[in-house]
């Protein structure tokens, strides 16, 4: 079969789709990836056909408005204004991205489509042909409800009461479904056989849309009220070690510091990378915590005259380095959270945006590490208290080891293959 994997976002959004693309390709399926143009080279090197979304989406995230949201700080009102500014700037781009989704579907004519939450056109297309489409997300608390946690859009706040946690899903998703008409309303005529409205979209998403949550049930158990169309299948990891050759200096450093950690903000950027890097690295040095600092997309920077216990890298495969470390301090993306848990690492999150606050609470609730401090309000005194707890609390290390053992048993490649390729028999 021809399978189209369609996703919009940064590395954290794309990686779960690449992990599934690897599984489907190895099972003999013909894989095409519809990702932002910036990922063309890395995807084609893996041997998959590629269709590029306009570069403007990721460029917008790198704009000042994007950086203000990712790590600009400020109060809730300032953050809300930044969100509206970014949304306004993205209006014309969103129309282009939807047209590109439509063109890819019509030109490629795939047998199956596995799509990301930002691919709005495919939600409507799925209503016309449900068995052809599967919604995949590495983040829970989007469509299907949890009484323990509110909708992911409220992730920055503490959970409400069970009643208000459940009500939050209706509030957020009702607004989202109304907004969808603004972007894809002109394409409703592509599907004359179905009635499209906020109510029919709601009913379809909650009861009929095939939905795969690539989330560990050890971290987020499947709520009992979910329909059979919603599955939690565990987090799948792509093998990124195949072509990696570590520098001899890094291997020697690891020999010298057998208890060490990784500091990384992944693909997150912020408006004060030098200031944040200096503050955090100074605390790591003060508390004698050997650290590999991954500068990655620029959210962290190298600090001059760092001590020998600080080793800088620019990109490193997590599945190579994490098994060799005590723990990880990071931004809190779903993929890195699962990587850390799978490799038995103690964790501390410095959340930047929406879902990262949710994973911050998950790590605290599962006693895998302390509650981290937001990048928007990086109080150094509070950060140091959490850092010392992260480094010295034996409960975290014991729990991390237990969770890692459970995660190793959670995933089965055939589960997702059967759900996507043979949905009526799943």
N, C-alpha and C positions, 0 to 999 in steps of 0.2 A: 504493500500500500504506500501511497504518497502521503506523508505526514508533515504538516506545516506547524512549526513552533513559532508563536508570535508573542513578543514581549517588548515593552518599553520601559526604560529606566537605566540605572547604573549597573555596575557589576553585580550588586546584591540581587537585583531583579533578574538579570540575565542568567546567572550561574545555575539556578534550579532548572531552567529550561535546557541548558547545555548538558546537565547531568542526565536528564530524561532523553535528550537527543542521542547521547551515547548509548543508552540502553536500547532505544528503538533501532538505531543503526546496526548495532551488534546482533539484533534479532532479525536483520535482513530487510528492514523497512527503508524506504527512500525518504531521506530527511532533507527538509529545507527550513532555514531559519530566517525569520523576519524580525530583525533587531535594528537598533540605531546604527547608522552608517559607520560610526566610530569602531564598531566591533567586526567589520568586514574581514580584516586581515587575520585576526585571531580565530574566527569561525571557519574561514576557508582553509586555514592551515590544518584544521581538524578533519577536513574532507567533506564538509557539508555544503550544499548549495546555499546561496545567500541572497536575500533581498534586503535592501537598506532603507530604513526609515530616514526621513530628513535629519540632517545633523543638528538642526536648530533646537531639538528637544534637550539634548545634553548641553549644548552651548548656553541654553537659557538657565540651566541649573548652575552653570559657572558664572553667570552674570551677577551683578551686585545684589539684585533682588534674591537670586537663588542662594548666594552665600549668606545673606542676612537671615534667611530661613534656616539654612543648615547649621549655622553657628554664630549668628550675629549678636545674640544676647538681647537684652531689653525685656520689658514687661509684656504681659499677655496682649495688651492693646497694640503695642508696636509690632509684635509678631503677627497679629491678625491683619494689620495693614500691609505687612510684607507679603502675606499669603494672597491678599486681594490684588496687590500690584503684580505679583507673578502670574496670577490667573488672568488678569487683563492682558498682560503681555503675551500670553500663550493662546489667546482666542483664535487668531488667524492660523497659528501653527496647528492647533488642535483639528481644525477643519481639514488641513492638508494631511495630517496623520490618519484621519478617518478615511479619507479618499484613498490613501495608500493601502490601508487594510482591505478596502473593497476591491482595489485593482489586483492585489495579490491573490485574493480569493477567486476572482473571475479569471485571471490569466493562468494561474497555476492549476486551478481546479483540483485541490488535494482531496484525498479520501477522508482524512481526519485532520482536525485543527485543534491544537492545544494552545490556549491563549491566556494572556495576562490580564489583570484587572483593568489596566489602562487601555486595553483594546476594546473600546466601547462598541464598535460596529459588530463585532462577533457575538455580543450578547443578543442582539436583535436577530442576526443570522441564525443563531442557535435555536431561537424560538420556532423558526420555520423547519428546522431539521435537527432535532435534539441529539440523535445518536451520532451525528457527525462531529460534534463539538464537545470539548472538555475544558472547563475552567480550572486552571492550576494556580495555586498560590502557596508561598511558604509562610504566610501570615494568617493566623486564625482571627476570629472576632471581626470579620468583615460582613458576611452575609448571614451566616447561621449564628444563632444567639448563644450566649453563655451567661448564666446567672452569676458566675463568679467574677467575670470581667466585663466592663462596658465595651461598646464598639471601639475599634482601634483608634478612631478619630478622637476619642477622649482619653487616649492612653497616657497623656501627660499628667492627668489628675489621678488621685487615689480612686479605687473602685467605689461605686456608690452602693446603695442597698441592692438586694437582689432584684427588686421590682424595677428600680431605676436603671440598673445595668441592662435589663431586658428592654426597657423602653428606649434606651439610647440607640438601639439598632434601627427602630422605626424612625426616629428623628433624623438620623444621618442618611439612611438609605432612601427615605422619602424625598429628601432634598436632592440626592444624587440622581434619582430616577426622573425627577422633574427637569433637572439640568441636562439630562441626556437628550431630551427632545430638541434643545437648542443646537446641539452638535450634530445629531444624526436624524432629526426629524425629516429632512428632505430626502432621506434614503428609505423612509418607511415604504414608499411605493415599490421598492425592490421586492417586497414580500406581501403581495396583495392577498394571499390566502389566510393571513393571520391578523387578528386585532391587536394593535399595539397601543398601550396606554400605561400609565404608572402602575395601575392595578394588575394588568396582565403581566407586566415585566416582574412585578413583585412576586406574583404567584409562580411564575416560571422559575425565577431564581431560587425560591425557597423550596420548591417541591419537585422540579423536573430537570433543572440544569445539572449535568454531571459535573461534580466539583471534587477536585483532589486537593487536599491540604497536605503539602509535603512538610509535615510537622511531626516531631517526635511525641508519641503518646506518653512517654516518660516525663516530658516537660509540660505537655498540655493534653490531658486525657480527653477522649471524644465525649462530649455531652450526650446524655441519654435521649434528649429531645430531638436530635438531628434526624433528618430523613435518610433513607437508604442511598439516595443520590449523592450524599456528602460523605466522603471517606477521609480518614486520617491514615496516611500510609507510611509515616516515617520520613526522615530527611535523607535524600540520596546524594552521595558525594561523587564527584567526577575525579578520576585519577589525574592529578596535576603534577605528579612527581616524575613521570616518564622521562622528560627531557631536562630535568633540573640537575645541575651540577653545582653543589655548594662550594664557595670559596674556601681554600685551605685555612685562611684566617678565621673564618666563622667556625669551622670544625675545631680548630685549636681553642678558640674562645669558649665553645661549649664544653670542651674537656676541662677547662680551668674553672668554669662556673656551672657545676652540675645542677644546682637549683637556680633557675633563671626564669624570666617571664618575657612575654612579647607585648609591646605597646604598639597599637595600630588603630588608625581611624578609617581604614579601608578607603572607600571612594568618597568619603565625606570631606567637604571643604568647610572652612570657616574664615571669618574676617580677621582673626588674630592668631594665625598659626605659630608665629615666632614667640609671641607672648605666652600662649598656652603651652607650647613645647618646653619653653624655659622653666615655667612654673612646675610642670609635672616632672620633668627630668631632674630638676634640683631636689625635689622631694624624694625621688628614687635614689639619688646619690646620697642624700642625707641619711636615709634609712637602710643604706647598703643593700639595695635590691638590684642584682645584675639584670640588665634589660636589653633585649634586641628591639630597636626602634625602627618600625617600618614607615618610611616617609610617604610611600605610595602616591596618592593623587594630590599631595600637598597640604593635607590637614595637619600634618606634623612636619617640623623642619629640624635639620641638624643644628645643634647648638655648639658653638666653638668652645674649645678647651674642656670638652666633656671628659669625665674620668674613663679609665680603661674598662670599667664595668658596664659602660654603655656602648653598644655595638649597633651601627646604623646600616640598614639595608633599604633598597628601593624595590619592593615587591619580593615576596617569598611565598612558596606554596605552604599553606597552612597544614596540609596533611603530611608534609615533611617535617616541619619545625615543631608543631604542637605536641606530638608524642614525646618530645625530648625536654619539655618544659614543665615547670610547676603550675604556671597560670598565665592568664592573658588579661590585659586591660585594653578595652576597645570601645568602639562606637555603639555596638549593640544591634547590628544587623542580624536577621534571622540565620543566614548562612554561617556567620562567624560564631553565633551563639551555639548552633548545633555542632560545628566543628570542635569548639572548645569542650562541649559536653561529651562528644563521642570519644575524645582523646583524654578524658579524665582531668581536665584543667580546672583549677580554681579560677573564678571569673569576677571581674568588676567592670561594669559598663559606665561609659561617659556618654549618655544619650544625647543625640543631636535633634532628631525628628521623630515624628508620630510613633511608629511601631517600636522604636528602640526603648521608649519608656515602658512599654508593655513587657519586653524581654527583660528589662531591668528588674521589674517586679517578679517575673518568673524565676530569675536567678536567685533573688532574695527569698522567695517563698519555698523554693526547693533546697535552700540552704547550700547553694553552690558558691556563694560569695555574698559580700555585703551589698546593700543598696548603693548604687553609684551616684555621683553628682553630675547634674546636667552641664553641658558645655555652655549653656546660656547664662549660667550663674555659678561659675567655677570658683566656689569658696575654698581657698587653699587650706584653711584650718579644718573644715569638715572633710575635705578630700584626704588630708593626711590621716585623720582618725580612721576613715574607711580603708585607706591604704594599709595601715598597720594591722587592722583586723584581717584584711585580705591575705596578708603575708604570714600571719602568725596563728590563725585560728585552725586547729587540726580538724574540726568538724567539717569544714568546707572540703578539705582534701579527701576525707573518708567518704563523704557523700558523692563527690565528683567521681570517685572510683566506682561506686555502686551504679550510678547513672550510666557511666560509660559501658558497663557490662550489659545493661538493659538495652541501650541503643543499638549495640552490635547485633541484637537479635530481632530488631523491629522491621527491617525492610526486606521485601521480596520483589525482585524485578518483575515477576509474572503478574503481580497484583495490578500494577499500573498498565502494563501491556494489555492485559485482558480487559480492564476497565475501559480503555480507550478504543481498542480494536474490536472488542466483542461486547459492547455495552449491554445488550439485551440479556446476555448470559451471566453478567457479573453479579 
